[in-house]
Amino acid sequence: MSRLMTVVVEGYIAGGADRVLAQLLPYFQSLRIELLVNANLDTGILLNQPLPANVSLRKYSWTTPASLGNWAVSTDSAAMILPRRVLSVLLRYPVMVLLFLRFFRYFRKNRPELLFINNGGYPGGEACRMAAAAAVAHGGIRIVHLIHSMAIPALKLFQPMEWLIDRIIERQGSLIAVSDAVARSISHDRKLKAKVITIYNGLPTAPLPLPPPCVKPLEFLQVGYMCQEKNQKFSILALSILARQGFKDIRITFAGEEVEKGYLHTLTELAKQLGVSDQVRFAGFVRDIEGMYPHCDAVLLTSTVEGMPMCILEAMRAGRAVIATAVGGVPEVIEHSRTGYLLKGADPAELSKILKQLLDEPETLEQMGDNAYRLFLEKFTLDAQVGKYLELINLPPLKK
């Protein structure tokens, strides 16, 4: 009988973590895989395509800290939000203990040889962490624990329990980070002593892309769900600085689902107040996002936190330069002034100066896009990523 690998997913909102896992699964054909996903959270990207024949799907509807958090804010009564939040905090660790016991019982019954954990950040999905802890306690299970975003230090209120959980987690031996920045945050911010291996995300290769149009007005694309962390406000403020100087030959399309209630309305009103509403478009969630890159001249990313953004790799594969804030793993992907620009600070004026420079010299975008495509082929292909995972799991290498 083929080896059983259990894959645990807490659930992400159209995120890169789902995308990465969806790309990896078809390469594990020699394994029998059971995919455990949270039925109460969005896994639309992961389950958008039919699963490989060797993958069976099991949806769990167990209460998790994530579902408690959703419940706490899912009331129309403002007076009930605070009591619900307090209750969700009090129930956090009892719920995590129950998750630990459920996963331990699952491992005892099914006895998987491998456990693949697709964790958004750290601590991130608590179901993922409890699955890892239960596998450590059970013993005899090889754990591949993938972390996609920056680790967050434990709150003082939670530090005693978090310290205990982290000590169990680090006994699994090694963790996988999608960038060196994520790896450093795991070791520094959580003090985990486990070995952290960096495996960069990748994408399937594509033919040599068409150069950017570079015809005024210049078209920029910004991809990411709508929330303060993705900081679309930054780009609108930079656009308004240029508009006040008389430069309005720039348009920005924002593609992404609103996940922070009211944030899209805030951005829309801000654009109106600053007089740039005719220069921005909110496209919402775009399932075929890759089809948008050929129609833009360059890509923007103004996040305050990132691990290894898939949208940068998508832009590079499409031969587009990227202008991004230098956070998380972003500086590991963008070569400043060669494949794009890294924004050093939090001042929209810095972005406006770069946009003005590109208005004056739009032809530089073509060379940067070509450099970005070559760097993608060199370091960020799916074959390179998959090869490292196959080696880690002791599966045969890809055939050339």
C-alpha angles and dihedrals in degrees: 000000000000120000116271118231119186116207118200121201123180093192134256133205106252088310137161091250091066090045093053093050093047089055094048100048097073090059093059094069095136090062130077103231131198112194114207113196132173107253091205097058133066116268095159096134094048094047097037091101128045111273119244115269092252092057122086121192125225119178117203122201098193118143111259133179087256093056090045089054091050091049091051093062099033095094129097090212111094089197091061099051096078095047090047092050091050090050092048090053092049091050096044100097098034086055091048091051089053090050090051091052093046092052092044090054090047092052092047091052100041101028099205116196092212135034119198113192119195102199120180097208135333120301082005114130106023092201087063093051093047090050089054092047092048091049090052091050092046094050129203095069122114109222126210104188114186120193119192106184142036119295117246122218114244117260113248090245090058101036099105094053093038090052090054094047092047091052089055093044094052090058090072087082105233143022129203122227126190092222140016089249091058090047091053092048091053092052097039106033097038098027091225111172095201118113110263118209121197117221113172119223117250143195133212112270120257134197119273103292127232114261118256115274093239091193119138128285088053112222120221126187124208116190125193141091114286110260142109092266091062088047101207086166088075092063093047091052091050090049091052092052090057092044091056088053090053098257111126102148093111130090129186126202114200112205118189145088120268108247098163109068113241096009095109090051089050091053093046092051092045091054090051094048092049093046097242101105089114089058098054133065127190108210098178120212110349114196094193094048093153089066090064099059098073090057096056131074097217142347130247128207118177101167123151092213130027138157106190109331114217090205090068091054090047090052093048092050088052090051096249129140117235128217108198145159111261096243131134113335095345095102088055090062105035122064105208115244090358107066097007141313132291116214108220100194144026097258116116088207088072090058092044090056091053092048090050090050090052091049088056095043108024091158089074088071091067093055092044090049091052090050090049092052092051091049090050091055090047100050116002111051122130091239090059091049096044093047091060093049092049089052091048093052093042095244125144114277123253115277112246 
